[in-house]
Structure formats: structure tokens, C-alpha cells
Amino acid sequence: MITSIFKKSTPINYSLIGILMILFFFIFQFNSKLEINTFVDILKKAGYLGILFTTLFFSNFIVKKNGLTKDSSYTVLFYFILLLFFPKLFNNINLLLANFFIILSMRRLISLQTLKAPKEKIFDASLWIFVASLFHFWAIIFIVLVYISIIFHVSRDYRNWLIPFVAFFGVAIFFVFYDVLIDKNAINTFLQTEVMNYKLDYFTTTYQNIAFSVFTVFLLFFIFPFFFSINNKPLNLQASYKKVLFAVFFGIIIFLISDNKSNEILVFTFLPIAIIATSTIEYLQNKIQQEIILFISIACGLFCFFSQL
């Protein structure tokens, strides 16, 4: 039944996920200890929801535009399920923005496979990564993915290797002006986030620990079959799928080394995992297996969400 709903990409599917997103977002807000008393508070929450919807839109756009999945809405569904794993993300504006800009960068890096306007795509991807690092410093690690993409597609032109530096200086100049004209403590605050913390002792409740464990099992269940099936993918898409795998790897590194650690930092892995999970589901020919995997994934998402309210 679940596969019959989401195996096609239709406005009804996206509307259903959109309604569920709004529903669960407001359920979390009503159960949150943060008070919403003023019109400004309402605008902020609307902004958070808007970022979530925009992120979902670009996630769907990336997989459809680059042919990474079939004509289904599984990617958006899995992304939504992953959001349910760590509902505190709904109120973490810095991580929402950082992840949004990383997704914008991945859009440009994955489309690099067409070899059209590669310099513009490298610059855009680098720019978005450096902007993302302003909201979560260690997102800067994704700049390595830019160079991996250059190696895959356009390594012969030495100018491509220098483009990320141009993007870096552009963002740096803008940030300095922001520090001088608007927030004179911005640079100091930013530099204080350059801290590594490898400890995994941040869990405040048992359910946070359970959610992290379920997420880990979810990740391993999908990533191993995907890793061994890449060579069976269409040749023109193999580089893109490898970039998706690298994106998961870098997202995990960001989580492991970030200071003020929390489960929500795993948000950087959500899009690549959603793509991997979609590819796995679409690869399966047995409809019963598809139904079981989707049902368990949704059940895990719901359990993690409601247990952490």
C-alpha cells in the first residue's frame, strides 16, 4: 500500500508529505518548552518551516534533474522520516540554514556530470559551502567534495583547482564587512566555533540514545547494499553516486568532530541517505520487501519523534 502511494511522483504525494510536515512541526512546537508569545516568534517559526519545505523541494529537484532516482517520491519521504528521528532540529535555525546551503552546493556538484559551465558550478558549490560554514563551522569539510568532483570531471584544467579560493575570499570579504558594519563580535564568535570534540557523551535522555542507535542501524542497512551496487549503476551516474557516498562520509565526520554535539548535527547526512535509501528501494523487485522496509522506516521515525517530545 505504501509503495503504491509513493512509487509515483505526483502533486498528491508531495501534498501529503507537506501536510505531515506541518502537522509534526506544530506537534513538536506545542510540546516544546520554548514559548511563542509574540508575532516575531510566529514569524521565526514560519521561517523555520519555510526552510524545511525549501530543503525538501531542492532535494527532490536534485534527484529528478540528475536522474539519480526513478519517477518516485521516495527521496522526499525518506528525508521526512529522517527529520522525525531528531525533532529538535525543527528549532535549530543554524543547522537548518547550514544544511540548506550544503544541499545547494550538492545540487551544483552533482550536476557537474553534464560538464556544462563547470567553472560556474564549482564556484557556486564552493560559495555555498563557505556560507554554510558561517552557520556551522565544520560544514567547511564539504569543500573536499568540491575537489573530489573536480577530480572526477574536470581535473585537467588547473584553473578549476583555484576557483574555491576565489569563493573563499568572496565570502571572507563579505563577512568582514558584516563584522565591521553590523555585528562587531561576529568574527570572534565565529572563531570560537573552531573547536573539535570527539566525545559521544551528550545524551541527556535514553530516547536520544535510542534515536541515535536506530539512525545508525538505518544508515548501515541502506549504505552497504548501495556501496556494493554502484558498479551496476549506469556508467554516466556512477561518479554522482560516489559523491553521494562521500557526502554521507563527510556528514558523519562533521558530527564526530563538532563541538556542542547533538544528534541534530547528523542533518548533513539526510539528503545523501535519502538518495541511497530510494535507490535501494527502487532496486528491489519484491514488492513485499519494499512494503516491509518502508513500514519499518516510518514506524521507526514515528517512535523516535514521539518518544523525544
Secondary structure, 3 states (H helix, E strand, C coil): CHHHHHCCCCHHHHHHHHHHHHHHHHHHHHHCCCCCCCHHHHHHHHHHHHHHHHHHHHHHHHHHHCCCCCCCCHHHHHHHHHHHHCHHHHHCHHHHHHHHHHHHHHHHHHHHHHCCCHHHHHHHHHHHHHHHHHHCHHHHHHHHHHHHHHHHHCCCCHHHHHHHHHHHHHHHHHHHHHHHHCCCCHHHHHHCCCCECCCCCCCCCHHHHHHHHHHHHHHHHHHHHHHHHHHHCCHHHHHHHHHHHHHHHHHHHHHHHECCCCHHHHHHHHHHHHHHHHHHHHHCCCHHHHHHHHHHHHHHHHHHHHHCC
